[in-house]
Amino acid sequence: MITYIGRQPIFNIHEQCFAYELLYRSCDINNAATFENSALATARVIINLVHNLGVNVILGEKIGFVNVDEAILFSDTLLLLPKDKFRFEILEYTRVTLALIERIKYMYSLGYRFSLDDFDCSDATMRDFEPLFPYIDIIKIDILALGIKNVSHAIAKLKRHSIDLLAEKIETYEEYITCQKLHFKFFQGYFFEKPMIVSGEKFEPNVMNALRLMNCIYENDDPNFISQKLSTCPDLVYNLLRHLNSGAYHFRTEITNIKQMITLLGSLKLLSWLGLFLYESPEKKPFGEELFNSAKFRAKLMEELALLCGYNELANKAFLTGSLSLLDAYLSMPMEEFLLNLNLDQEMKDALLFHKGILGEFLHIAIEMNHSKDIEAMIQGLTHAPCFKQEDLLLACSKASIFVTESNHTKE
């Protein structure tokens, strides 16, 4: 069974991603299934995640948030999972019975940790779920459903309980700032996928070096010329060698010098990977590491889709397009302004600015795969590239997730 795990990042008050909510998909499960069926499907996919894809591949050092209801809570599925890697979200329509309370109390004593999902703070919801509060570490408040103006009044009901609050479904900068002021400790939503661009910034020296080298390759792809230009950027050489020596690239011999790197990779491959080096020191920027990981995921997935569709000549362009697709958010400048500094062809510009053309459709898929609930409908809606099946797309996504994880680990 082919599975792919969609992930939505969850951030702490320091704007660092500490967890992912995991969204489960399998090519043999109907996305429109009833809840009873999807609960059983979730159990099967969790096990497949642990035994096939691997928890570390999907989560790395982060924690995974998993939706559960009474059917899963009473099953033995959860007992097979590493409790230190997961937090279990009790869904809002779970029936809270005496038996369920005892079950959660028992699992809590074993070290399992729980949160409440889509909590609306209504009197009825408070009455139903309050018996679980001693065993709940986080309550997730649906900002979109409540309306941002009503959030303060709603969470006032929870003040006497020592439970951390997570604001979910945040879609705007204003909502994020409001939730910060209301002392939420965790944040989640589409806003964090691509933070609002506040103001333009000057390029850092390493970013300028990468841009200059990329433009040089566009002008002249002779290996000797490229080696000469690259040798003048020792910081870029170091970072590129370190990246290519990571676990994501399975070369038979370790790359140790510039000439070997250029010869082995070729100018087009080098160009496609240079896009990743525009994300300089992502750990120092708000949401930076998650933007960098998302860019790597998009790049690899787009490359895989180009190959799936037989557009081998587009594979490097696809990778570069995915790499560049979050730089407007990362560098805090409009994409149009960033592209003025890079000699991209019109095909890539149209994809990045308007999601046009084959590359634009690949980029749309890469963006939506962590959110879309109906993958088959998304594929059928493509104009230029309906050239793969759902199981092919899920396998490509799994490869992209593995690429992200392995590229974060440099081989000794």
C-alpha positions in Angstrom: 0.0 0.0 0.0 1.4 3.4 -1.0 0.9 6.1 1.5 1.9 9.8 1.8 1.8 11.9 4.9 0.7 15.5 4.5 2.2 17.8 7.2 1.1 21.1 8.5 3.7 22.8 10.8 2.9 24.0 14.3 4.9 26.8 15.7 5.8 27.9 19.2 6.0 31.5 20.6 9.6 31.7 19.3 8.4 31.2 15.7 10.1 27.8 15.6 8.4 24.7 14.2 8.2 22.1 16.9 5.6 19.8 15.6 3.5 18.7 12.5 -0.1 17.8 12.3 -0.1 14.7 10.1 -2.7 14.3 7.4 -3.1 10.7 6.2 -3.6 9.6 2.6 -3.6 6.3 0.9 -4.3 5.5 -2.7 -6.7 2.7 -1.7 -8.8 4.7 0.7 -11.7 6.9 -0.4 -11.0 10.5 0.7 -14.7 11.1 1.1 -15.1 8.1 3.5 -17.4 8.4 6.5 -15.7 9.1 9.8 -16.0 5.5 11.0 -14.1 4.3 7.9 -11.5 7.1 8.1 -10.9 6.2 11.7 -10.0 2.7 10.8 -8.0 3.9 7.8 -6.0 6.2 10.1 -5.1 3.3 12.3 -3.9 1.3 9.3 -1.9 4.2 7.8 -0.3 5.0 11.2 1.1 1.4 11.3 2.2 1.7 7.7 4.0 5.0 8.6 5.9 3.3 11.5 6.9 0.2 9.6 7.4 1.5 6.0 8.0 5.2 5.6 9.5 5.5 9.1 8.7 8.0 11.8 12.0 9.8 11.6 11.7 10.4 7.9 8.4 12.2 8.3 9.0 13.9 11.7 12.7 14.2 12.1 13.2 15.7 15.6 9.6 17.1 15.6 6.4 15.7 17.3 3.5 14.4 15.3 -0.1 15.4 16.1 -2.6 12.7 15.2 -6.4 12.9 15.1 -8.2 10.2 17.1 -11.7 9.4 18.3 -13.1 6.8 20.7 -12.7 4.0 18.2 -9.0 4.5 17.9 -8.5 5.4 21.6 -10.0 2.0 22.6 -8.0 0.1 20.0 -4.4 -1.2 20.6 -3.1 0.8 17.7 -1.8 3.7 19.8 0.1 1.3 22.1 2.3 0.4 19.1 3.4 4.0 18.5 6.4 5.7 20.1 4.7 7.8 22.7 7.5 10.4 22.8 7.0 11.2 19.1 3.2 11.7 19.0 0.5 13.8 20.6 -3.0 12.5 20.1 -5.7 15.1 19.2 -9.1 14.0 20.5 -11.6 15.1 17.8 -14.4 17.4 18.7 -17.2 14.9 18.0 -15.7 12.2 20.3 -18.2 10.9 22.8 -16.9 11.4 26.3 -18.0 8.5 28.4 -16.9 7.2 31.8 -15.1 4.4 29.9 -13.3 6.9 27.7 -12.2 9.0 30.7 -10.8 5.9 32.4 -9.0 4.9 29.1 -7.4 8.3 28.7 -6.4 8.4 32.4 -4.7 5.0 32.0 -2.9 6.0 28.8 -1.8 9.3 30.4 -0.3 7.4 33.3 1.7 5.4 30.7 3.2 8.6 29.3 0.8 9.3 26.3 -0.1 12.9 25.8 -3.4 14.4 24.5 -4.8 17.6 23.1 -8.4 18.6 22.2 -9.0 19.5 18.6 -11.3 22.2 17.2 -12.4 23.3 20.7 -15.2 26.0 20.4 -15.4 26.9 24.1 -19.2 26.7 24.1 -21.0 25.8 27.3 -22.0 22.4 25.9 -18.4 21.6 24.8 -17.0 22.7 28.1 -19.4 20.6 30.0 -18.8 17.5 27.8 -14.9 17.7 27.8 -14.1 19.2 31.2 -13.7 15.7 32.8 -10.8 15.1 30.4 -9.0 18.4 31.3 -6.7 16.8 34.0 -5.2 14.7 31.2 -5.0 17.4 28.4 -1.8 19.3 27.7 -3.0 21.5 24.8 -6.4 22.8 23.6 -6.6 23.8 20.0 -8.9 26.8 19.4 -10.4 27.1 15.9 -9.9 30.8 15.1 -11.6 30.7 11.8 -14.8 29.1 13.2 -15.0 31.4 16.2 -14.1 34.6 14.5 -11.1 36.5 15.7 -13.3 39.1 17.6 -14.8 36.4 19.7 -11.7 34.5 20.7 -10.9 36.6 23.8 -14.3 36.0 25.3 -14.2 32.3 24.4 -10.8 31.5 25.9 -11.7 33.4 29.1 -13.6 30.3 30.1 -10.4 28.3 30.1 -8.3 30.7 32.3 -8.8 28.7 35.5 -7.3 25.6 33.9 -3.6 25.2 33.5 -3.7 24.1 29.9 -1.7 25.6 27.0 -3.7 27.0 24.1 -3.0 26.5 20.4 -4.5 28.9 17.9 -5.3 27.0 14.7 -6.6 28.0 11.2 -4.7 31.3 11.4 -4.9 32.8 7.9 -3.7 36.4 8.2 -0.9 38.4 9.9 -3.4 40.3 11.9 -4.9 37.1 13.3 -1.4 35.9 14.3 -0.6 39.1 16.1 -3.9 39.1 17.9 -3.4 35.5 19.1 0.1 36.4 20.3 -1.4 39.2 22.4 -4.0 36.7 23.8 -1.1 34.6 25.1 -1.5 31.5 22.9 1.6 29.4 23.2 1.3 27.6 19.8 0.1 28.6 16.4 -1.0 26.8 13.2 -2.6 27.7 9.9 -2.2 28.6 6.3 -0.6 31.9 7.2 2.6 30.1 8.3 3.0 28.3 5.0 3.9 31.6 3.4 4.2 34.4 6.0 3.2 37.9 5.0 5.8 40.0 3.2 6.3 43.0 5.5 9.1 44.9 3.7 11.9 44.3 1.3 15.4 43.5 2.5 18.9 43.8 0.9 20.4 40.5 -0.2 23.0 39.0 2.2 26.5 38.5 0.7 26.0 34.7 0.3 22.7 35.3 -1.5 24.3 37.7 -3.9 27.1 35.2 -4.6 24.6 32.5 -5.4 22.6 34.9 -7.6 25.7 36.0 -9.5 26.8 32.4 -10.0 23.4 31.4 -11.3 23.4 34.3 -13.7 26.9 33.3 -14.9 25.8 29.8 -15.6 22.9 31.1 -17.7 25.4 33.2 -19.7 28.1 30.5 -20.1 27.8 26.9 -19.0 31.4 25.9 -19.8 32.7 23.8 -16.8 36.0 25.7 -16.7 34.2 29.0 -16.6 31.9 27.9 -13.9 34.7 26.4 -11.8 36.6 29.7 -12.0 33.6 31.7 -10.9 32.6 29.3 -8.1 36.2 29.3 -6.7 35.8 33.0 -5.8 32.9 32.2 -3.4 34.5 29.9 -0.7 31.5 30.2 1.6 29.2 29.0 -1.2 31.6 26.2 -2.1 31.7 25.0 1.4 27.9 25.0 1.8 27.4 23.3 -1.6 29.9 20.6 -0.8 28.3 20.0 2.6 24.9 19.8 1.0 26.0 17.4 -1.7 27.7 15.2 0.9 24.5 14.9 2.8 22.5 11.7 3.0 20.2 12.8 0.2 22.8 12.3 -2.5 24.0 8.7 -2.9 27.2 9.2 -4.8 29.7 6.4 -4.8 32.6 8.7 -3.9 32.5 11.7 -1.7 32.7 15.0 -3.5 35.8 16.9 -2.3 36.7 19.6 -4.7 35.2 22.1 -7.1 36.3 20.6 -10.4 35.0 17.2 -9.4 31.6 18.7 -8.4 31.2 20.5 -11.7 32.2 17.5 -13.7 30.0 15.1 -11.8 26.9 17.3 -11.6 27.0 19.2 -14.8 26.0 22.9 -15.1 22.2 22.3 -15.3 22.1 20.2 -12.1 24.3 22.6 -10.3 22.0 25.5 -11.4 19.0 23.6 -10.2 20.5 23.0 -6.7 21.8 26.6 -6.3 18.3 27.8 -5.7 18.4 26.1 -2.3 21.4 28.2 -1.3 19.5 31.4 -1.5 18.0 30.3 1.9 21.0 31.4 3.9 21.0 30.5 7.6 17.3 29.6 7.8 17.5 28.8 11.5 18.0 32.5 12.1 14.8 33.7 10.4 11.3 33.6 11.7 9.7 30.4 10.2 12.9 30.1 8.2 13.7 26.4 8.7 10.1 25.4 7.7 10.2 27.6 4.6 13.5 26.0 3.6 12.2 22.5 4.2 9.0 23.3 2.2 11.1 24.6 -0.6 13.2 21.4 -0.7 10.0 19.4 -0.7 8.5 21.4 -3.6 11.8 21.2 -5.6 12.1 17.4 -5.3 8.4 16.7 -5.9 8.4 18.9 -9.0 11.5 17.2 -10.3 9.8 13.8 -9.8 6.6 14.9 -11.5 8.6 16.1 -14.6 10.2 12.8 -14.8 6.9 10.9 -14.3 5.4 12.9 -17.2 8.3 12.2 -19.5 9.5 15.8 -19.5 13.1 14.8 -18.7 14.4 18.1 -20.2 12.3 20.0 -17.6 13.5 18.1 -14.5 16.2 20.6 -13.6 14.0 23.6 -14.3 11.2 22.0 -12.2 13.6 21.5 -9.3 14.8 25.1 -9.5 11.3 26.5 -9.8 10.3 24.6 -6.6 13.5 25.9 -4.9 12.7 29.5 -5.7 9.0 29.4 -4.9 9.2 30.5 -1.3 12.0 33.0 -1.6 9.6 36.0 -1.6 8.4 35.0 1.9 11.9 34.0 3.0 13.6 37.2 1.8 10.6 39.4 2.7 10.2 40.9 -0.8 7.7 40.5 -3.6 8.5 37.7 -6.1 8.5 40.2 -8.9 11.3 42.2 -7.3 13.4 39.1 -6.6 13.1 37.9 -10.2 14.6 41.2 -11.4 17.9 40.0 -10.0 17.8 36.6 -11.7 17.9 35.8 -15.4 15.3 33.1 -15.4 13.5 32.2 -18.6 9.8 33.2 -19.1 8.6 29.7 -18.5 9.9 29.7 -14.9 8.8 33.2 -14.3 5.2 32.4 -15.4 5.2 29.4 -13.1 6.4 31.4 -10.1 4.3 34.5 -10.6 1.1 33.0 -12.1 1.2 29.2 -11.8 1.0 29.1 -15.6 2.2 26.3 -17.9 3.4 22.8 -17.1 5.8 24.1 -14.4 3.0 26.1 -12.9 0.8 23.1 -12.6 3.6 21.1 -11.0 4.1 24.0 -8.5 0.3 24.1 -7.8 0.4 20.3 -6.9 3.5 20.8 -4.7 1.8 23.5 -2.8 -1.5 21.7 -2.4 -0.3 18.3 -1.5 0.0 19.1 2.2 -3.6 20.4 2.3 -5.8 19.1 -0.4 -8.3 16.5 0.7 -9.4 15.3 -2.8 -6.2 14.4 -4.6 -7.9 12.7 -7.5 -10.0 15.8 -8.2 -6.9 17.9 -8.2 -5.2 15.6 -10.7 -8.3 15.6 -13.0 -8.3 19.4 -12.9 -4.9 19.7 -14.5 -4.6 21.0 -18.0 -1.0 20.4 -19.1 0.0 17.4 -16.9 -2.7 14.8 -16.3 0.1 12.3 -16.9 0.2 10.4 -13.6 -2.1 8.5 -11.3 -2.8 9.2 -7.7 -0.5 6.3 -6.5 2.3 7.8 -8.7 1.8 11.2 -7.0 1.8 9.7 -3.5 5.0 7.8 -4.2 6.7 11.0 -5.6 5.6 12.8 -2.4 7.1 10.1 -0.2 10.4 10.5 -2.2 10.3 14.2 -1.7 9.7 13.8 2.1 12.7 11.4 2.3 14.8 13.9 0.4 14.0 16.7 2.8 14.9 14.5 5.8 18.1 13.1 4.4 19.3 16.5 3.0 19.2 17.8 6.6 21.8 15.2 7.7 25.4 15.5 6.5 27.2 12.3 6.2 30.3 12.0 8.4 
